Amino acid sequence: GKMFSGRVVNISLTGMRLQITRPVKEGAALAIKYDTAASYISAKKFDVDTVHTRVVWVKRHKGSSQVEIGVTYTDANEVLGRSWIKHALRQLGFDLQQLMDRRKQMRLDARLTAGLSPADDGWSNATPGTVMNLGPHGCYLESRAPFRVHSRLRLILGPLVALPQLTLNGRVLRCDKVPDEQRWNVALQFETPNPSGPLLERYLISLMTDES
């Protein structure tokens, strides 16, 4: 493919937000090469100057030729650990161990309206709730009703900005009543394999890059 320029606006442990000079499509694969001639990180500090990513959202600004995109890394942790990403993250206070661990464990603060019901039931008696904390493998939420530990739940979120509704199945790890209130704090672990994984990833990138 053709090479074009861009600017990193936001970088994290799971992906980047960039401004670029030409449109791309969601789902497109992008190889992002670090321009050492125009940066403060010496090429001597890393072995890999190009990281591979996938586009998870695209935003065009009215009246501007600039296009903003969100991408997630597709390289293995071992490759990222030898790339310019590690050194850029280190400038923000992250170290390599965090890069390895938090990609799997990261949770993002959120206040997303949710509906909850037993996974095998319909939505006629869905319980309202609010997801407070969302990650790739689970969430922490407030519910208006209690649920039995180890029970299977269906969770529906969104829509979020331009993203459609997200439906996830999971198991209750904890359910604790909030003192003196008719609310329960619920920890939910998502089931694997997760057919909604790609859409969940787009939700996480949207929250991470303040698209919401």
Secondary structure, DSSP 8 states (H G I E B T S, - for coil): -----EEEEEE-SSEEEEEESS---TT-EEEEE--GGGSSS-GGG-SB-EEEEEEEEEEE-TT-S-EEEEEEE-S-HHHHTTBHHHHHHHHTT--HHHHHHHHHH--EEEEEEEEEEETTS-STT-EEEEEEEE-SSEEEEEESS---TT-EEEEEE--BTTB--EEEEEEEEEEEE-TTSS-EEEEEEE-SS-TTHHHHHHHHHHHHTT--
